[in-house]
């Protein structure tokens, strides 16, 4: 599930991928065969204040914009459910 840690780690990874000219394509897939991405981590979000929820949403959108802006092709290998932010990630 997508949470603040996952977003931060993915943003960091995408920065490194964008800077590494030896990487020619990015293939995203989920672990196992149940889900590509199950969406946001609802258990974490339930305790957010409205402001924290807005910040979390903005961070997610920034991640997707960063993914869309990569200078290499991105392939989403969807292996199972792609819910909420997972579907947005696959479409980015």
N, C-alpha and C positions, 0 to 999 in steps of 0.2 A: 504494500500500500504506500501511497505517496504521503510523505510527511516532510517536515522542515529539514531533517537530516538528509533524506533522499534528494530533495531539491538542491541543497548545497553541494552534495557530492556529485550530482549530475552536472551542475553548472561548472564545477571545477574540472570534471572530466572533459566536458565539451570545450572548455578553454584550451586544455592540453591537446585535444584532438585537432582543433582549428590551427594550432601553432605547429603541429607536426606535419611537415610536408610529405613525409613518407606514407601517411595514411591516405588512401585514395577512396575509401568508401566506409560507411558506418552501418553496421547491421545491429538493430535493437531487437531483443527478444526477451521473453520472461524465463524464469527458472521453472523447469518442470513443464507439464502440459495442461495445467488447470487454468492458468490465466497469463495473459500478456502483462497487464497491469489491472489490478482490481479497483483502481481509483484512489481517492483520498482516504487517509487514515481517519475514519470517523471517530474512533475511540479517542484520538488525540484532539480532534477538532471540537468535540462536545464541550470541552472546557475553555475554548477560546472566548475572549470578549469580542464584541463586534469589531473593534479596531484590529485585534489580532487576526480575526477571520479575513478582514480586508487585506492586511499585509500578506497573509498566507496566499490568498488568491492572486495578489500582484506578483509574488515570488514565482508562483506556478506559471503565470502568463509570461514573465520574463524568461523563464527556462524554455518555454515553447518558442518564443521569438528567437532565442539563442540557437535552438535546434534548427529552426527554419533558415537561419542565416548562415549555417555552416557552408563552407565553400566546396563541399564534397557531397555526393549523393548519399542519402540516408534511406535505408530500407527497414521497414517495420515488419519483422517476421512474427505475425500475431499468432500465438499458440494458445488459444483458449480465450477466455473473457477479456474484453478491453472495455472497461466501464469508466464512465466519467472522464477524469483526467487521463486515463489510459487510452481512451478513444481519441482524445485530443492529441496525445503524444503520437499515436499511430498516424494520425492525419497530418501532423506537422512535417 
